[in-house]
Amino acid sequence: MQFHIISIFPEYFNGPLSCGTLRIGQEKGAIKVNIINPRDFVSDGIVDDYQFGGGAGMVLKLEPILRAINSVRSEKSIIINFAPTGKLLTQGFVNELVKKNEIILICGRYKGIDERLCKLCPLEEISIGDYVFSGGEVAALILLETVTRLLPGVLGNIDSAEADSLQNGLLSAPIYTRPANFKNLSVPQVLLSGDHQAVARWRRKKAIESTLKKRPELLPEVNFSASDLDILLEVLNDKNA
């Protein structure tokens, strides 16, 4: 998969791209990452200007951004701009992006990008949450890693990704490792039983239980199986007991 990242701070990505999942993804050929600096598309290097109508804060100009996009854009490209007006980044959207071949990520700065960009260029607006940060670079890294880790060959065990929180709509079940008893806190006996079917059912129940308690707004989007009905009833009965 080809990623093109448009940023006026290309050095921001040096560290993250050299370690962990993103390093492995590149080494295995699952992803290619091309960083494009809009400053390279204007003779004076200036990519921002004052707001029309006054107001504090500079605005990224259209021309260098569009030139940067058009330098790599193809018919297969999906273009994403990170903005608070965008739809929230979810695992469901990430799962759809995994099917794409080429993604262009636009990293805004200052007060943002001239509003006319969305009229001149077909793009998706994405938000990573309702809080303020200085630029789209951090959002680009989040999306880059969420997609990369799902590509074939990147993770040593793809089942690990499939069991992660939110991958299938639910939070994950509690996890434990050695020792089995630590300061009088013991690992649930079912996890030591060797009964894989019982373990799977316990994990499913705990995932539903955790989601109901901590993130109930996620439940309407979950595709429950017929076998989940008994588990749901157990969880609700336990809650009301």
Buried (B, 14 or more C-beta within 10 A) or exposed (E): BBBBBBBBBBEBBEEBBEEEBBEBBBEEEBBEBEBBBBBBBBEEEEBBEEBEEEEEEBBBBBEBBBBBBEBBBEEEBBBBBBBEEBEEBBBEBBBEBBEEEBBBBBBBBBBBBBEEBBEEBEBBBBBBEEEEEEBBBBBBBBBBBBBBBBBEEBBEEBEEEEBEBBBBBBBBBBEEEEEEEEEEEEBBEBBEEEEEEEBEBBBBBBBBBBBBEEBEEBBEEEEBEEEBEEBBEBBEEEEEE
